[in-house]
Amino acid sequence: MKELRRVLVSKAQLESRVEELGAAISRDYEGKELVLIGILKRLLPYSWPT
């Protein structure tokens, strides 16, 4: 495994930005249906427990 050279974004900065984006999405799509599609390389399918 390669050694980490430097941290580009701190954990606190990342958490703060995720909260900001979540609030903006919630505000912009209030009352609307939001569909998100993610594409990942080598994605393994799974299902949530019901």
N, C-alpha and C positions, 0 to 999 in steps of 0.2 A: 504494500500500500504506500502511496506517495505521501510525503510529509506536507502538511498545510503550511503554505508560505506566509499568507496574511489573510486577515478577515476583511472582506470588502464592505459588508453591511453587518452591523451588530444585531444581536437577537432582539434588543429593544426597538431598534429602528425597523426591523422587519415586522415585528408584532404591531407596531404603531401603524405602519403603512397598510397592513392587512385589515386592521380595524377601520381605517379611513376608506379603503376601497369597499369593504362590506357595507358601510353606512351609505356610501354614494350609490351603490347598486340597489340597496333596499329603498332608498329615496327615489331613484330614477325609475324603478320598475314597480313601485307601489301600485297594487291593484291590477297588475299585468302578469301574464304567465312568462316566466323566465326559463329558457332552456339553455343549458350549458353543454357543450360537447368538448371532450378532452381527447387528445390523441397522444399516446405515449409509445415510444419504441419498445417493442417486446412486451406489450401489455398482456398480462395474464387475466383471463376472465374470472370473476367471482361474483357471488351474490351475497347481499346482506341477510343476516339471519332474520327470520320472520316469527 
